[in-house]
Amino acid sequence: MQHLDEQTRTELEAAAFRRLLRHLDANKDVQNIDLMILADFCRNCLSKWLVSAAKTRGAELDYETAREHVYGMPYAEWKAHHQAPATDEQLAALEARQARKAGADGSREGS
């Protein structure tokens, strides 16, 4: 995408992000813990990244407002209607993922 000017590239990236949010909204059955297990990010991460991007640009955006944008509703409402309790298998898979990540991060530090 280096052949595109910065404004066009930014607009395309923003459009892809909005499409990702619509996709997640259309697939509410995909649980955050499953996203964390498979891809090491979730809807909450997207919210935190928005807050961080706003801060970098000197804009005010609090975490709850960002979550409402990502979830399409207040987080408490989304959680009550769409978030299932994590299973023992999901918790074990997440723990294993985090352990692998910690091991990989530690091995890079020693290099």
C-alpha positions as protocol buffer text, in pm:
chain_id: "A"
residue {
  index: 1
  type: MET
  ca { x: 0 y: 0 z: 0 }
}
residue {
  index: 2
  type: GLN
  ca { x: 303 y: 222 z: -12 }
}
residue {
  index: 3
  type: HIS
  ca { x: 193 y: 357 z: -350 }
}
residue {
  index: 4
  type: LEU
  ca { x: -104 y: 526 z: -179 }
}
residue {
  index: 5
  type: ASP
  ca { x: -85 y: 869 z: -25 }
}
residue {
  index: 6
  type: GLU
  ca { x: -109 y: 885 z: 355 }
}
residue {
  index: 7
  type: GLN
  ca { x: -466 y: 1020 z: 359 }
}
residue {
  index: 8
  type: THR
  ca { x: -596 y: 743 z: 131 }
}
residue {
  index: 9
  type: ARG
  ca { x: -410 y: 477 z: 330 }
}
residue {
  index: 10
  type: THR
  ca { x: -555 y: 615 z: 656 }
}
residue {
  index: 11
  type: GLU
  ca { x: -906 y: 615 z: 507 }
}
residue {
  index: 12
  type: LEU
  ca { x: -869 y: 255 z: 388 }
}
residue {
  index: 13
  type: GLU
  ca { x: -738 y: 145 z: 728 }
}
residue {
  index: 14
  type: ALA
  ca { x: -1027 y: 323 z: 900 }
}
residue {
  index: 15
  type: ALA
  ca { x: -1276 y: 157 z: 665 }
}
residue {
  index: 16
  type: ALA
  ca { x: -1123 y: -184 z: 740 }
}
residue {
  index: 17
  type: PHE
  ca { x: -1148 y: -115 z: 1114 }
}
residue {
  index: 18
  type: ARG
  ca { x: -1514 y: -16 z: 1081 }
}
residue {
  index: 19
  type: ARG
  ca { x: -1572 y: -337 z: 882 }
}
residue {
  index: 20
  type: LEU
  ca { x: -1403 y: -538 z: 1159 }
}
residue {
  index: 21
  type: LEU
  ca { x: -1635 y: -378 z: 1417 }
}
residue {
  index: 22
  type: ARG
  ca { x: -1941 y: -461 z: 1202 }
}
residue {
  index: 23
  type: HIS
  ca { x: -1815 y: -816 z: 1159 }
}
residue {
  index: 24
  type: LEU
  ca { x: -1767 y: -860 z: 1534 }
}
residue {
  index: 25
  type: ASP
  ca { x: -2110 y: -708 z: 1593 }
}
residue {
  index: 26
  type: ALA
  ca { x: -2266 y: -954 z: 1349 }
}
residue {
  index: 27
  type: ASN
  ca { x: -2087 y: -1241 z: 1525 }
}
residue {
  index: 28
  type: LYS
  ca { x: -2164 y: -1175 z: 1890 }
}
residue {
  index: 29
  type: ASP
  ca { x: -2140 y: -1548 z: 1953 }
}
residue {
  index: 30
  type: VAL
  ca { x: -1763 y: -1518 z: 1912 }
}
residue {
  index: 31
  type: GLN
  ca { x: -1653 y: -1475 z: 2271 }
}
residue {
  index: 32
  type: ASN
  ca { x: -1369 y: -1245 z: 2375 }
}
residue {
  index: 33
  type: ILE
  ca { x: -1187 y: -1534 z: 2541 }
}
residue {
  index: 34
  type: ASP
  ca { x: -1190 y: -1725 z: 2211 }
}
residue {
  index: 35
  type: LEU
  ca { x: -1043 y: -1422 z: 2034 }
}
residue {
  index: 36
  type: MET
  ca { x: -774 y: -1400 z: 2303 }
}
residue {
  index: 37
  type: ILE
  ca { x: -693 y: -1770 z: 2270 }
}
residue {
  index: 38
  type: LEU
  ca { x: -670 y: -1762 z: 1892 }
}
residue {
  index: 39
  type: ALA
  ca { x: -541 y: -1413 z: 1814 }
}
residue {
  index: 40
  type: ASP
  ca { x: -424 y: -1257 z: 2143 }
}
residue {
  index: 41
  type: PHE
  ca { x: -668 y: -966 z: 2115 }
}
residue {
  index: 42
  type: CYS
  ca { x: -1035 y: -906 z: 2187 }
}
residue {
  index: 43
  type: ARG
  ca { x: -1297 y: -634 z: 2177 }
}
residue {
  index: 44
  type: ASN
  ca { x: -1156 y: -484 z: 2497 }
}
residue {
  index: 45
  type: CYS
  ca { x: -812 y: -465 z: 2334 }
}
residue {
  index: 46
  type: LEU
  ca { x: -962 y: -276 z: 2040 }
}
residue {
  index: 47
  type: SER
  ca { x: -1116 y: -34 z: 2289 }
}
residue {
  index: 48
  type: LYS
  ca { x: -782 y: 18 z: 2463 }
}
residue {
  index: 49
  type: TRP
  ca { x: -610 y: 73 z: 2128 }
}
residue {
  index: 50
  type: LEU
  ca { x: -866 y: 342 z: 2043 }
}
residue {
  index: 51
  type: VAL
  ca { x: -799 y: 518 z: 2375 }
}
residue {
  index: 52
  type: SER
  ca { x: -425 y: 496 z: 2314 }
}
residue {
  index: 53
  type: ALA
  ca { x: -459 y: 634 z: 1961 }
}
residue {
  index: 54
  type: ALA
  ca { x: -670 y: 922 z: 2090 }
}
residue {
  index: 55
  type: LYS
  ca { x: -416 y: 1000 z: 2360 }
}
residue {
  index: 56
  type: THR
  ca { x: -133 y: 998 z: 2104 }
}
residue {
  index: 57
  type: ARG
  ca { x: -324 y: 1258 z: 1904 }
}
residue {
  index: 58
  type: GLY
  ca { x: -417 y: 1471 z: 2205 }
}
residue {
  index: 59
  type: ALA
  ca { x: -786 y: 1377 z: 2185 }
}
residue {
  index: 60
  type: GLU
  ca { x: -999 y: 1286 z: 2484 }
}
residue {
  index: 61
  type: LEU
  ca { x: -1152 y: 938 z: 2477 }
}
residue {
  index: 62
  type: ASP
  ca { x: -1224 y: 740 z: 2789 }
}
residue {
  index: 63
  type: TYR
  ca { x: -1223 y: 361 z: 2801 }
}
residue {
  index: 64
  type: GLU
  ca { x: -1597 y: 318 z: 2861 }
}
residue {
  index: 65
  type: THR
  ca { x: -1683 y: 541 z: 2565 }
}
residue {
  index: 66
  type: ALA
  ca { x: -1441 y: 347 z: 2347 }
}
residue {
  index: 67
  type: ARG
  ca { x: -1593 y: 16 z: 2463 }
}
residue {
  index: 68
  type: GLU
  ca { x: -1942 y: 139 z: 2384 }
}
residue {
  index: 69
  type: HIS
  ca { x: -1822 y: 225 z: 2034 }
}
residue {
  index: 70
  type: VAL
  ca { x: -1656 y: -115 z: 1983 }
}
residue {
  index: 71
  type: TYR
  ca { x: -1942 y: -316 z: 2137 }
}
residue {
  index: 72
  type: GLY
  ca { x: -2217 y: -105 z: 1982 }
}
residue {
  index: 73
  type: MET
  ca { x: -2381 y: -66 z: 2324 }
}
residue {
  index: 74
  type: PRO
  ca { x: -2275 y: -16 z: 2685 }
}
residue {
  index: 75
  type: TYR
  ca { x: -2038 y: -296 z: 2785 }
}
residue {
  index: 76
  type: ALA
  ca { x: -2253 y: -407 z: 3079 }
}
residue {
  index: 77
  type: GLU
  ca { x: -2548 y: -453 z: 2843 }
}
residue {
  index: 78
  type: TRP
  ca { x: -2340 y: -647 z: 2590 }
}
residue {
  index: 79
  type: LYS
  ca { x: -2196 y: -866 z: 2864 }
}
residue {
  index: 80
  type: ALA
  ca { x: -2541 y: -942 z: 3009 }
}
residue {
  index: 81
  type: HIS
  ca { x: -2685 y: -1041 z: 2671 }
}
residue {
  index: 82
  type: HIS
  ca { x: -2395 y: -1193 z: 2481 }
}
residue {
  index: 83
  type: GLN
  ca { x: -2109 y: -1306 z: 2704 }
}
residue {
  index: 84
  type: ALA
  ca { x: -2123 y: -1665 z: 2816 }
}
residue {
  index: 85
  type: PRO
  ca { x: -1928 y: -1779 z: 3122 }
}
residue {
  index: 86
  type: ALA
  ca { x: -1585 y: -1908 z: 3027 }
}
residue {
  index: 87
  type: THR
  ca { x: -1555 y: -2284 z: 3031 }
}
residue {
  index: 88
  type: ASP
  ca { x: -1277 y: -2468 z: 3210 }
}
residue {
  index: 89
  type: GLU
  ca { x: -1138 y: -2560 z: 2867 }
}
residue {
  index: 90
  type: GLN
  ca { x: -1134 y: -2196 z: 2753 }
}
residue {
  index: 91
  type: LEU
  ca { x: -964 y: -2083 z: 3072 }
}
residue {
  index: 92
  type: ALA
  ca { x: -701 y: -2357 z: 3036 }
}
residue {
  index: 93
  type: ALA
  ca { x: -641 y: -2266 z: 2671 }
}
residue {
  index: 94
  type: LEU
  ca { x: -603 y: -1897 z: 2759 }
}
residue {
  index: 95
  type: GLU
  ca { x: -363 y: -1979 z: 3040 }
}
residue {
  index: 96
  type: ALA
  ca { x: -157 y: -2195 z: 2802 }
}
residue {
  index: 97
  type: ARG
  ca { x: -155 y: -1917 z: 2541 }
}
residue {
  index: 98
  type: GLN
  ca { x: -36 y: -1664 z: 2799 }
}
residue {
  index: 99
  type: ALA
  ca { x: 234 y: -1903 z: 2922 }
}
residue {
  index: 100
  type: ARG
  ca { x: 360 y: -1955 z: 2564 }
}
residue {
  index: 101
  type: LYS
  ca { x: 360 y: -1581 z: 2507 }
}
residue {
  index: 102
  type: ALA
  ca { x: 549 y: -1516 z: 2833 }
}
residue {
  index: 103
  type: GLY
  ca { x: 804 y: -1781 z: 2733 }
}
residue {
  index: 104
  type: ALA
  ca { x: 848 y: -1630 z: 2388 }
}
residue {
  index: 105
  type: ASP
  ca { x: 888 y: -1280 z: 2533 }
}
residue {
  index: 106
  type: GLY
  ca { x: 1144 y: -1408 z: 2781 }
}
residue {
  index: 107
  type: SER
  ca { x: 1345 y: -1588 z: 2516 }
}
residue {
  index: 108
  type: ARG
  ca { x: 1371 y: -1267 z: 2311 }
}
residue {
  index: 109
  type: GLU
  ca { x: 1500 y: -1075 z: 2609 }
}
residue {
  index: 110
  type: GLY
  ca { x: 1787 y: -1316 z: 2649 }
}
residue {
  index: 111
  type: SER
  ca { x: 1891 y: -1286 z: 2283 }
}
